[in-house]
Structure formats: C-alpha cells, structure tokens
Amino acid sequence: MHDPEVLRSLHVSRFKSEPEIFAAPGRVNLIGEHTDYAEGFVMPAAIDFATLAGISPRSDGKIVIYSENFKEERTFDANALPRTGSKDWSDYPLGVMVTLAGEGHRIPSLSLSLLGDVPLGSGLSSSAAIEVATALAVTSLLGVEYARPKLARLCQRAENEFVGANCGIMDQFISANGAENHALLLDCRDLSFKLAPIPASVALVIANTMVKHSVAGGEYTTRRAEVEEAAAVIARHRPEVRFLRDATVEDLHRWGAEMSTNALKRARHVITENTRTVAAADALMGHDLKQLGRLMAEAHASYSFDFEASCVEADTMVTLAHDLPGLIGARLTGGGFGGCTINLVEQGRANEFAASLAASYATAMEIVPQIHICHASSGAHKVVGSLSH
C-alpha cells in the first residue's frame, strides 16, 4: 500500500484542504471462480495492495475527483449527478456516490483524491478497492455508517448498475470485510462467512501474466449468460433450483442434453467448484495443505477446460509453477481471460520460487511478468492519523 502521507500531501496541494483518508484493499481469490453470481461459495483473501481515498468538503456545489494514477481530474455538479457511467475511470467512485444518493442521501460538495497500487486489469479487483474506499470516505463525510456486508452490496450495485459490469459480490465483500492473515469463505447467498487462518509458513505469490482483462468485456457476460441458461434448464425439472448453487452433477447427467454444449460445461465447472471451495476451506482450517493444493489444481483445470476462461499465458504460468520447489498449489485467479495466478508457496522458498517462475515464464512466453509476494491483509479502514471532523 502506498504511504498515506503521499496522498495527504497531494490532496492538500491540489485542494488546499486537509483530507480524511481511507484505505480499501484489492483481493486475490484462492478458490471459487464464477460461483458468486450463482449464489455459491468463494474463498478470497484481501491483499496488501490497496486504494487510498482522501476526502474533504467543498462549498462550491461541485464534486471534484482526482486520480493520481491517471493524473486526471473530473468535475461534476453535486445537485445533478449523471445517471449512467461514461466508460471513464471516474465511473467507479462516481457510481458509488450515485448509488448512495439512491439510498436517500444528499451527496454534498466534496473533493476526492485517489491513489492506488492494485495493478489495473490484473484480476486483483482494483475496481472494488476504489469503490469501497470511496464508500467509506463519502459515508464518513455524510456522518452515516453502514454494516460492512450492506456497504459491499451498495458498491456491487454501483458496478452493476452505473459502471455496467455484471460482477458478483465477492470483490467488494472481501475488500470491506477482509481479516489479516486469513482467507474468508463467503456464502454468496446470505453473505454469511467464516475466516480460515493462513499459516505463517505459507506465502501468497501472485504472478501477473501481463495479459489484461476487463470484467465489462463480452467474454464475462457470455459466460454468465451460459451459467444462467443451465440453471434455467434444471429449474424446468426442479423448480426450487433458481441458481446453480442448488444444482448437482446428477442434474447435469439427467438434463444436460437439453442445454447447449457450452452451458453444460459452464454448469459443470460452477457446480464442482462450489464443492471444491467448501472442501478447500475445510482443508485450510484443518492444516491439510496437500489437499488444498490438489483442490487448487482441480479448480484450475476446470476453469481452463470447462469454463474456458483461461488463456495460453495463464495455463503456462500454472504449469511452470508446478515444476518449482516449494509450491503448495497454483491456479488462475479472478474473472479470467488473463490477469494473475495465485500460488501458495512455502514461505522459506517464496523468494526463490518467485525469481524462478519469473525467469521461466519470460523464457517460455517472451513476456516479463510481475511477481508479488503478498500476505493476507485487513479489510477497508480509516487510516490512523488522518484528521477527524
């Protein structure tokens, strides 16, 4: 995470006002891909990459948002907020404000500065980090406080309805609710969760393939439609099945012929991934790292072959990881179609593992990757030391 003092200085220099500062982390998903919008299970961890949001009141009726990452400023009329996004980086913070306005809050004139180190387009949820940091900042200025699961839902709505990305709840939820040194098994149906401790002997090594993806892109939307098609077929026979969370592999054996080939494959991934995710949480809580590694390998194979959301670069990164000493488990993480792999690695071998993986991937793909050794961090919070109203 960037030094909050850097953001404070930027904000004061630009807006001549002392900000309150809030931080919201990105995330890496250990297992459970494309299960969240099927009301299934996911197991992410917040990471030590984050977005910082600095906020201060204004008196001129304007909302001014500045991004240090883009070196751009956007200005809006606080009394006439747009109804839909404009395909700009500012859609993410602005969408949160529009969503809060829809909850009955009058959004005041304000200055908002953003600074983040979550790699963009890498599948580590830079968008959710911006949304949650903005939500904490704006609700603080409003003098209201939402329970964290509700705050996550509001941020998800901002991305669904204003940005136009049909994401599930996972990214915003873990950014708002993460716990240091823990993964979080989330039931996306009722937002109940339990924490699974990550042993100190395990490092999270995130390997960026340098192939960027966009959740707002067509591939994600197509996969989600195929998942919903499969659920609808099963529901014709079992009306209680509204989401694949309630379906079984047996359902696919019985009625898969009524689905398109792609819908059948996507459903098989989602149904088996739900089972794997719960089993992986049990393995982590039971300190059975070998079982966790096996489940991660099965999850990547399912993601690549049944969900067809991997790519040559990500498959290569995972294959190379399996040849290196110290690996516990490896798989593609995030929305797919590029981005990062997550590698659970023995802490004492993490540096050697990262260097070897970077070198072998660069040789194989002629792309220099970014490799980050991370740990599970706490969720969104006010930065201690920033000024209070």
Sine and cosine of phi, psi and omega as CSV:
sin_phi,cos_phi,sin_psi,cos_psi,sin_omega,cos_omega
0.00,0.00,0.65,-0.76,0.05,-1.00
-0.88,0.47,0.39,-0.92,0.07,-1.00
-0.92,0.38,0.86,-0.50,0.01,-1.00
-0.84,0.54,-0.45,0.90,0.00,-1.00
-0.90,0.43,-0.50,0.87,0.05,-1.00
-0.90,0.43,-0.71,0.71,0.02,-1.00
-0.91,0.41,-0.67,0.74,0.02,-1.00
-0.84,0.55,-0.71,0.70,0.00,-1.00
-0.90,0.44,-0.68,0.74,0.04,-1.00
-0.87,0.49,-0.70,0.72,-0.04,-1.00
-0.91,0.41,-0.71,0.70,0.00,-1.00
-0.89,0.45,-0.66,0.75,-0.01,-1.00
-0.90,0.44,-0.64,0.77,-0.07,-1.00
-0.99,0.13,-0.66,0.75,-0.17,-0.98
-0.93,-0.37,-0.05,1.00,0.04,-1.00
0.83,0.55,0.60,0.80,-0.03,-1.00
-0.50,-0.87,0.63,-0.77,0.03,-1.00
-0.97,0.26,0.78,-0.63,-0.01,-1.00
-0.99,-0.10,0.42,-0.91,0.39,-0.92
-0.99,0.10,0.60,-0.80,-0.09,-1.00
-0.85,-0.53,0.69,-0.73,-0.01,-1.00
-0.77,-0.64,0.52,-0.85,-0.01,-1.00
-0.83,-0.57,0.65,-0.76,0.10,-1.00
-0.69,-0.73,0.77,-0.63,-0.09,-1.00
-0.99,0.12,0.36,-0.93,0.29,-0.96
-0.97,0.24,-0.13,-0.99,-0.03,-1.00
-0.52,-0.85,0.38,-0.93,0.21,-0.98
-0.83,-0.56,0.68,-0.74,-0.01,-1.00
-0.99,-0.12,0.88,-0.48,-0.02,-1.00
-0.95,0.33,-0.60,0.80,0.03,-1.00
-0.21,-0.98,0.50,-0.87,0.02,-1.00
0.95,-0.31,0.95,0.30,-0.04,-1.00
-0.97,-0.23,0.72,-0.70,0.03,-1.00
0.87,0.50,0.48,0.88,0.11,-0.99
-0.98,-0.21,-0.30,0.95,-0.13,-0.99
-0.92,0.38,-0.67,0.74,-0.02,-1.00
-0.99,0.16,-0.04,1.00,0.16,-0.99
-0.99,-0.14,0.30,0.95,-0.01,-1.00
0.84,0.54,0.60,0.80,-0.02,-1.00
-0.98,-0.19,-0.53,-0.85,-0.10,-1.00
-0.89,-0.45,0.58,-0.81,0.08,-1.00
-0.68,-0.73,0.38,-0.92,0.04,-1.00
-0.67,-0.74,0.98,0.20,0.03,-1.00
-1.00,-0.01,0.15,-0.99,0.19,-0.98
-0.70,-0.71,0.65,-0.76,0.15,-0.99
-0.94,0.33,0.52,-0.85,-0.05,-1.00
-0.83,-0.56,0.19,-0.98,-0.06,-1.00
-1.00,0.05,0.64,0.77,0.35,-0.94
-0.91,-0.42,0.64,-0.77,-0.13,-0.99
-0.46,-0.89,0.26,-0.97,0.20,-0.98
-0.96,-0.29,0.73,-0.68,0.12,-0.99
-0.98,-0.22,0.69,-0.72,0.05,-1.00
-0.83,-0.56,0.84,-0.54,0.08,-1.00
-0.96,-0.29,0.72,-0.70,-0.09,-1.00
-0.70,-0.72,0.60,-0.80,0.09,-1.00
-0.50,-0.87,0.46,-0.89,-0.02,-1.00
-0.97,0.24,0.43,-0.90,0.13,-0.99
-0.85,-0.53,0.10,-0.99,-0.01,-1.00
-0.74,-0.67,0.28,0.96,-0.09,-1.00
-0.93,-0.36,0.19,0.98,0.03,-1.00
0.98,0.19,0.14,0.99,-0.05,-1.00
-0.94,-0.33,0.47,-0.88,0.22,-0.98
-0.94,-0.34,0.89,-0.46,-0.03,-1.00
-0.89,-0.46,0.84,-0.54,-0.03,-1.00
-0.89,-0.45,0.80,-0.60,0.02,-1.00
-0.87,-0.50,0.75,-0.67,0.09,-1.00
-0.94,-0.35,0.88,-0.48,0.07,-1.00
-0.93,0.36,-0.53,0.85,0.01,-1.00
-0.90,0.43,-0.64,0.77,0.01,-1.00
-1.00,-0.07,-0.17,0.99,-0.05,-1.00
0.82,0.57,0.65,0.76,-0.03,-1.00
-0.72,-0.69,0.47,-0.88,0.03,-1.00
-0.83,-0.55,0.64,-0.77,0.06,-1.00
-0.81,-0.59,0.63,-0.77,-0.03,-1.00
-0.84,-0.55,0.70,-0.72,-0.01,-1.00
-0.72,-0.70,0.39,-0.92,0.08,-1.00
-0.99,0.10,0.87,-0.49,-0.04,-1.00
-0.87,0.49,-0.41,0.91,-0.03,-1.00
-0.99,-0.11,0.04,1.00,-0.02,-1.00
-0.54,-0.84,0.89,0.46,-0.02,-1.00
-0.94,0.34,0.60,-0.80,0.02,-1.00
-0.91,0.41,0.38,-0.93,-0.05,-1.00
-1.00,-0.04,-0.41,0.91,-0.01,-1.00
-0.69,-0.72,0.32,-0.95,-0.02,-1.00
-0.96,0.28,0.18,-0.98,-0.03,-1.00
-0.84,-0.54,0.34,0.94,-0.01,-1.00
0.88,0.47,0.61,0.80,-0.01,-1.00
-0.86,-0.51,0.37,-0.93,0.03,-1.00
-0.84,0.55,-0.47,0.88,-0.05,-1.00
-0.95,0.31,-0.20,0.98,0.02,-1.00
-0.86,0.51,-0.56,0.83,-0.09,-1.00
-0.93,0.36,-0.81,0.59,0.07,-1.00
-0.93,0.36,-0.62,0.78,-0.02,-1.00
-0.91,0.41,-0.63,0.77,0.01,-1.00
-0.86,0.51,-0.58,0.81,0.06,-1.00
-0.89,0.45,-0.69,0.73,0.00,-1.00
-0.91,0.42,-0.66,0.75,0.03,-1.00
-0.89,0.45,-0.65,0.76,0.02,-1.00
-0.91,0.42,-0.67,0.75,0.05,-1.00
-0.90,0.43,-0.60,0.80,0.07,-1.00
-0.89,0.46,-0.60,0.80,0.04,-1.00
-0.92,0.39,-0.32,0.95,0.07,-1.00
-1.00,0.07,0.06,1.00,0.06,-1.00
0.98,-0.19,0.11,0.99,0.01,-1.00
-1.00,-0.02,0.66,-0.75,0.13,-0.99
-1.00,0.02,0.92,-0.38,-0.05,-1.00
-0.97,0.25,0.86,-0.50,-0.05,-1.00
-0.98,0.18,0.18,-0.98,0.13,-0.99
-0.91,0.42,0.73,-0.68,-0.09,-1.00
-0.41,-0.91,0.34,-0.94,0.16,-0.99
-0.92,-0.38,0.74,-0.67,-0.02,-1.00
-0.77,-0.64,0.82,-0.57,0.07,-1.00
-0.93,-0.37,0.67,-0.74,-0.02,-1.00
-0.83,-0.56,0.68,-0.73,0.05,-1.00
-0.55,-0.83,0.83,-0.55,-0.06,-1.00
-0.64,-0.77,0.38,-0.92,0.09,-1.00
-0.82,-0.57,0.27,0.96,0.14,-0.99
-0.96,0.26,0.87,-0.50,-0.04,-1.00
-0.85,0.53,0.77,-0.64,-0.05,-1.00
-0.96,0.29,0.65,-0.76,0.10,-0.99
0.93,0.37,0.33,0.94,-0.08,-1.00
-0.97,-0.26,0.00,1.00,-0.02,-1.00
0.99,0.11,0.31,0.95,0.00,-1.00
-0.95,-0.31,0.25,0.97,0.17,-0.99
0.93,0.38,0.76,0.65,0.13,-0.99
-0.88,0.48,-0.58,0.82,-0.03,-1.00
-0.92,0.40,-0.70,0.71,0.01,-1.00
-0.90,0.44,-0.61,0.79,0.02,-1.00
-0.88,0.47,-0.66,0.75,0.04,-1.00
-0.90,0.44,-0.71,0.71,-0.04,-1.00
-0.89,0.46,-0.74,0.68,-0.08,-1.00
-0.94,0.33,-0.65,0.76,0.05,-1.00
-0.88,0.47,-0.67,0.74,0.03,-1.00
-0.90,0.44,-0.69,0.73,-0.02,-1.00
-0.88,0.48,-0.69,0.72,0.04,-1.00
-0.89,0.45,-0.67,0.74,-0.02,-1.00
-0.90,0.43,-0.75,0.66,-0.08,-1.00
-0.94,0.34,-0.66,0.75,0.03,-1.00
-0.92,0.40,-0.52,0.85,0.08,-1.00
-0.90,0.43,-0.69,0.73,0.03,-1.00
-0.90,0.44,-0.57,0.82,0.03,-1.00
-0.96,0.27,-0.32,0.95,-0.05,-1.00
0.98,0.20,0.44,0.90,0.04,-1.00
-0.86,-0.52,0.37,-0.93,0.00,-1.00
-0.68,-0.73,0.78,-0.63,0.06,-1.00
-0.97,-0.24,0.56,-0.83,0.20,-0.98
-0.85,0.53,0.59,-0.81,-0.13,-0.99
-0.86,0.51,-0.66,0.75,0.07,-1.00
-0.86,0.50,-0.63,0.78,0.04,-1.00
-0.92,0.40,-0.66,0.75,0.03,-1.00
-0.87,0.50,-0.67,0.74,0.03,-1.00
-0.88,0.47,-0.67,0.75,0.03,-1.00
-0.87,0.49,-0.67,0.74,0.01,-1.00
-0.89,0.45,-0.65,0.76,0.02,-1.00
-0.93,0.37,-0.62,0.79,0.08,-1.00
-0.88,0.48,-0.69,0.72,0.04,-1.00
-0.86,0.51,-0.64,0.77,0.03,-1.00
-0.86,0.52,-0.67,0.74,-0.02,-1.00
-0.96,0.29,-0.62,0.79,0.01,-1.00
-0.93,0.38,-0.77,0.63,-0.22,-0.98
-1.00,-0.04,-0.55,0.84,-0.05,-1.00
-0.99,-0.13,-0.75,0.66,0.01,-1.00
-0.96,0.29,-0.60,0.80,0.00,-1.00
1.00,-0.05,0.33,0.94,0.07,-1.00
-0.97,-0.24,0.82,-0.57,-0.17,-0.99
-1.00,0.06,0.81,0.58,-0.09,-1.00
-0.98,0.17,0.34,-0.94,0.14,-0.99
-1.00,0.10,-0.25,-0.97,-0.14,-0.99
-1.00,-0.01,-0.25,0.97,-0.20,-0.98
-0.83,0.56,-0.77,0.64,-0.16,-0.99
-0.88,0.47,-0.74,0.67,0.00,-1.00
-0.92,0.39,-0.58,0.82,-0.06,-1.00
-0.92,0.39,-0.72,0.70,-0.04,-1.00
-0.95,0.32,-0.55,0.83,0.06,-1.00
-0.89,0.46,-0.60,0.80,-0.03,-1.00
-0.99,0.11,-0.44,0.90,-0.21,-0.98
-0.84,-0.55,0.12,0.99,-0.05,-1.00
-0.87,0.49,0.36,-0.93,0.02,-1.00
-0.73,-0.68,0.65,-0.76,-0.03,-1.00
-0.87,0.49,0.69,-0.73,0.05,-1.00
0.90,0.44,0.42,0.91,0.01,-1.00
-0.66,-0.75,0.55,-0.83,0.32,-0.95
-1.00,-0.03,0.24,-0.97,-0.08,-1.00
-0.76,-0.65,0.90,-0.43,0.10,-1.00
-1.00,0.08,0.92,-0.40,-0.07,-1.00
-0.94,-0.34,0.78,-0.63,0.18,-0.98
-1.00,0.02,0.95,-0.31,-0.11,-0.99
-0.96,0.28,-0.07,1.00,0.06,-1.00
-0.98,0.19,-0.80,0.60,-0.08,-1.00
-0.91,-0.41,0.07,1.00,0.01,-1.00
0.88,0.47,0.36,0.93,0.19,-0.98
-0.97,0.25,0.46,-0.89,-0.03,-1.00
-0.45,-0.89,0.33,-0.94,0.15,-0.99
-0.67,-0.74,0.50,-0.86,-0.06,-1.00
-1.00,-0.06,0.66,-0.75,0.03,-1.00
-0.87,-0.49,0.90,-0.43,-0.06,-1.00
-0.91,0.40,0.70,-0.72,0.10,-0.99
-1.00,-0.10,0.87,-0.50,-0.07,-1.00
-0.86,0.52,0.52,-0.85,0.03,-1.00
-0.88,0.47,-0.34,0.94,-0.01,-1.00
-0.99,0.15,0.01,1.00,-0.06,-1.00
-0.90,-0.44,0.80,-0.60,0.08,-1.00
-0.98,-0.21,0.55,-0.83,0.13,-0.99
-0.99,-0.11,0.94,-0.35,0.01,-1.00
-0.96,-0.29,0.92,-0.40,-0.05,-1.00
-0.98,-0.21,0.83,-0.56,-0.07,-1.00
-0.91,-0.41,0.91,-0.41,-0.02,-1.00
-1.00,0.06,0.88,-0.48,0.01,-1.00
-0.93,0.36,-0.27,0.96,-0.07,-1.00
0.95,0.31,0.24,0.97,0.14,-0.99
-0.98,-0.20,0.89,-0.45,-0.12,-0.99
-1.00,0.02,0.50,-0.87,0.06,-1.00
-0.76,-0.65,0.26,-0.97,0.09,-1.00
-0.72,-0.70,0.82,-0.57,0.01,-1.00
-0.91,0.41,-0.41,0.91,0.02,-1.00
-0.98,0.19,-0.07,1.00,-0.04,-1.00
-0.97,0.25,0.14,-0.99,-0.13,-0.99
-0.94,0.35,-0.54,0.84,-0.05,-1.00
-0.87,0.49,-0.71,0.71,0.00,-1.00
-0.88,0.48,-0.73,0.69,-0.02,-1.00
-0.88,0.47,-0.64,0.77,0.02,-1.00
-0.90,0.44,-0.71,0.70,0.00,-1.00
-0.88,0.48,-0.67,0.74,-0.02,-1.00
-0.90,0.44,-0.65,0.76,0.02,-1.00
-0.89,0.45,-0.60,0.80,0.01,-1.00
-0.93,0.37,-0.61,0.79,0.07,-1.00
-0.88,0.47,-0.69,0.72,-0.02,-1.00
-0.94,0.35,-0.54,0.84,0.08,-1.00
-0.88,0.48,-0.71,0.71,0.00,-1.00
-0.89,0.45,-0.68,0.73,0.01,-1.00
-0.88,0.47,-0.63,0.78,-0.01,-1.00
-0.91,0.42,-0.61,0.79,0.03,-1.00
-0.90,0.44,-0.73,0.68,0.00,-1.00
-0.90,0.45,-0.61,0.80,-0.03,-1.00
-0.90,0.43,-0.42,0.91,0.05,-1.00
-0.91,0.42,-0.47,0.88,0.00,-1.00
-0.99,-0.17,-0.52,0.85,0.01,-1.00
-0.78,-0.62,1.00,0.03,-0.11,-0.99
-0.85,0.52,-0.35,0.94,0.01,-1.00
-0.96,0.28,-0.20,0.98,0.00,-1.00
-1.00,0.01,0.99,-0.16,0.07,-1.00
-1.00,-0.10,-0.43,0.90,0.00,-1.00
-0.70,-0.71,0.38,-0.93,-0.02,-1.00
-0.91,0.42,-0.24,0.97,0.12,-0.99
-0.78,0.62,-0.57,0.82,-0.10,-1.00
-0.99,-0.11,0.00,1.00,-0.04,-1.00
-1.00,-0.06,0.27,-0.96,0.00,-1.00
-0.79,-0.62,0.26,-0.97,0.09,-1.00
-0.88,0.47,-0.55,0.84,0.05,-1.00
-0.87,0.50,-0.62,0.79,0.07,-1.00
-0.85,0.53,-0.62,0.78,0.00,-1.00
-0.93,0.36,-0.61,0.79,0.05,-1.00
-0.89,0.46,-0.61,0.79,-0.09,-1.00
-0.98,0.18,-0.65,0.76,-0.17,-0.99
-0.81,-0.59,0.14,0.99,-0.01,-1.00
-0.87,0.48,-0.46,0.89,0.00,-1.00
-0.92,0.40,-0.31,0.95,0.02,-1.00
-1.00,0.08,-0.08,1.00,-0.01,-1.00
-0.98,-0.21,0.33,-0.95,0.19,-0.98
-0.91,0.41,0.38,-0.92,0.00,-1.00
-0.83,0.55,-0.68,0.73,-0.02,-1.00
-0.92,0.40,-0.66,0.75,0.01,-1.00
-0.88,0.47,-0.64,0.77,0.03,-1.00
-0.88,0.47,-0.71,0.70,-0.01,-1.00
-0.92,0.40,-0.67,0.75,0.01,-1.00
-0.90,0.45,-0.66,0.75,0.00,-1.00
-0.91,0.42,-0.64,0.76,0.01,-1.00
-0.88,0.48,-0.65,0.76,0.06,-1.00
-0.88,0.47,-0.77,0.64,-0.10,-0.99
-0.89,0.45,-0.69,0.72,-0.05,-1.00
-0.91,0.41,-0.72,0.69,0.00,-1.00
-0.95,0.32,-0.51,0.86,0.02,-1.00
-0.91,0.40,-0.61,0.79,0.07,-1.00
-0.86,0.51,-0.72,0.70,0.01,-1.00
-0.89,0.45,-0.69,0.72,0.01,-1.00
-0.89,0.46,-0.63,0.78,-0.09,-1.00
-0.92,0.40,-0.70,0.72,0.05,-1.00
-0.90,0.44,-0.66,0.75,0.03,-1.00
-0.90,0.43,-0.60,0.80,0.01,-1.00
-0.92,0.40,-0.63,0.78,0.06,-1.00
-0.89,0.45,-0.67,0.74,0.05,-1.00
-0.88,0.47,-0.65,0.76,0.01,-1.00
-0.90,0.43,-0.68,0.74,-0.01,-1.00
-0.91,0.42,-0.69,0.72,0.00,-1.00
-0.94,0.35,-0.42,0.91,0.04,-1.00
-1.00,-0.08,0.11,0.99,0.02,-1.00
0.86,0.50,0.50,0.87,0.04,-1.00
-0.99,-0.13,0.99,0.14,-0.11,-0.99
-0.95,0.30,-0.47,0.88,0.05,-1.00
-0.91,0.42,-0.68,0.73,0.05,-1.00
-0.90,0.43,-0.66,0.75,0.04,-1.00
-0.86,0.51,-0.69,0.72,0.02,-1.00
-0.89,0.46,-0.66,0.75,0.04,-1.00
-0.89,0.46,-0.68,0.74,0.00,-1.00
-0.91,0.42,-0.62,0.78,0.05,-1.00
-0.90,0.44,-0.64,0.77,0.03,-1.00
-0.90,0.44,-0.69,0.72,0.04,-1.00
-0.89,0.45,-0.62,0.79,-0.01,-1.00
-0.90,0.43,-0.66,0.75,0.00,-1.00
-0.92,0.40,-0.66,0.75,0.01,-1.00
-0.88,0.48,-0.67,0.74,0.02,-1.00
-0.90,0.43,-0.66,0.75,-0.02,-1.00
-0.90,0.43,-0.61,0.80,-0.05,-1.00
-0.98,0.20,-0.71,0.70,-0.15,-0.99
-1.00,-0.07,-0.65,0.76,-0.01,-1.00
-1.00,0.04,-0.71,0.71,-0.01,-1.00
-1.00,0.07,-0.31,0.95,0.03,-1.00
0.77,0.64,0.75,0.66,-0.01,-1.00
-0.89,-0.45,0.21,0.98,0.08,-1.00
-0.99,-0.10,-0.24,-0.97,0.04,-1.00
-0.39,-0.92,0.18,-0.98,-0.04,-1.00
-0.84,0.55,-0.67,0.74,-0.05,-1.00
-0.90,0.44,-0.71,0.70,-0.02,-1.00
-0.93,0.38,-0.66,0.75,0.04,-1.00
-0.88,0.48,-0.63,0.77,0.03,-1.00
-0.90,0.43,-0.68,0.73,0.00,-1.00
-0.87,0.50,-0.68,0.73,0.00,-1.00
-0.92,0.38,-0.69,0.72,0.01,-1.00
-0.87,0.50,-0.70,0.72,-0.01,-1.00
-0.90,0.43,-0.60,0.80,-0.01,-1.00
-0.88,0.47,-0.60,0.80,-0.04,-1.00
-0.92,0.38,-0.26,0.97,0.02,-1.00
-1.00,0.01,-0.04,1.00,-0.15,-0.99
-0.97,-0.25,0.59,-0.80,0.05,-1.00
-0.90,0.44,0.59,-0.81,0.08,-1.00
0.99,-0.10,-0.18,0.98,-0.04,-1.00
-0.95,0.31,0.71,-0.71,0.14,-0.99
-0.98,-0.17,-0.71,0.70,0.02,-1.00
-0.26,-0.96,0.48,-0.88,-0.03,-1.00
-0.56,-0.83,0.59,-0.81,0.07,-1.00
-0.23,-0.97,0.30,-0.95,0.14,-0.99
-0.94,0.33,0.69,-0.73,-0.01,-1.00
-0.87,-0.50,0.42,-0.91,0.06,-1.00
1.00,-0.05,-0.24,-0.97,-0.14,-0.99
-0.93,0.37,-0.24,0.97,0.05,-1.00
0.99,-0.15,-0.05,-1.00,0.06,-1.00
0.88,0.48,0.65,0.76,-0.04,-1.00
0.89,-0.45,-0.29,-0.96,0.01,-1.00
1.00,-0.01,-0.65,-0.76,-0.19,-0.98
-0.89,-0.45,0.42,-0.91,0.25,-0.97
-0.98,-0.22,0.49,-0.87,0.10,-0.99
-0.95,-0.30,0.77,-0.64,0.01,-1.00
-0.83,-0.56,0.87,-0.50,0.15,-0.99
-1.00,0.04,0.82,-0.57,-0.18,-0.98
-0.72,-0.70,0.57,-0.82,0.11,-0.99
-0.85,0.53,0.80,-0.60,-0.14,-0.99
-0.80,0.60,-0.67,0.74,-0.06,-1.00
-0.93,0.38,-0.27,0.96,-0.01,-1.00
-0.93,-0.38,0.15,0.99,-0.13,-0.99
-0.90,0.45,-0.70,0.71,-0.03,-1.00
-0.90,0.44,-0.71,0.70,0.03,-1.00
-0.90,0.44,-0.67,0.74,0.02,-1.00
-0.87,0.50,-0.74,0.67,-0.05,-1.00
-0.88,0.48,-0.69,0.72,-0.02,-1.00
-0.91,0.41,-0.67,0.74,-0.02,-1.00
-0.93,0.38,-0.65,0.76,0.00,-1.00
-0.90,0.43,-0.67,0.74,0.02,-1.00
-0.87,0.49,-0.70,0.72,-0.04,-1.00
-0.93,0.38,-0.70,0.71,-0.05,-1.00
-0.94,0.35,-0.59,0.81,0.04,-1.00
-0.92,0.39,-0.67,0.74,0.01,-1.00
-0.88,0.48,-0.62,0.79,0.03,-1.00
-0.93,0.36,-0.69,0.72,-0.08,-1.00
-0.95,0.32,-0.66,0.75,-0.15,-0.99
-0.95,-0.32,-0.14,0.99,-0.09,-1.00
0.84,0.54,0.60,0.80,0.09,-1.00
-0.74,-0.67,0.76,-0.65,0.05,-1.00
-1.00,0.07,0.90,-0.44,-0.05,-1.00
-1.00,0.09,0.21,-0.98,0.21,-0.98
-0.96,-0.27,0.79,-0.61,0.00,-1.00
-0.88,-0.48,0.79,-0.62,-0.03,-1.00
-0.83,-0.56,0.77,-0.64,0.12,-0.99
-0.99,-0.10,0.91,-0.42,-0.16,-0.99
-0.86,-0.51,0.12,-0.99,0.19,-0.98
-0.69,-0.72,0.34,-0.94,0.01,-1.00
-0.95,0.31,0.79,-0.62,-0.12,-0.99
-0.92,-0.38,0.10,-1.00,0.05,-1.00
-0.97,0.26,0.28,-0.96,0.02,-1.00
-0.98,0.21,-0.16,-0.99,-0.09,-1.00
-0.87,0.50,0.57,-0.82,-0.05,-1.00
-0.31,-0.95,0.33,-0.94,0.18,-0.98
-0.96,0.27,0.68,-0.73,-0.02,-1.00
-0.98,0.22,0.85,-0.53,-0.01,-1.00
-0.88,0.47,0.73,-0.68,0.00,-1.00
0.97,-0.24,-0.29,0.96,0.11,-0.99
-0.97,0.25,0.43,-0.90,-0.14,-0.99
-0.95,0.33,0.50,-0.86,0.05,-1.00
-0.95,-0.32,0.55,-0.84,0.12,-0.99
-0.97,0.24,0.00,0.00,0.00,0.00
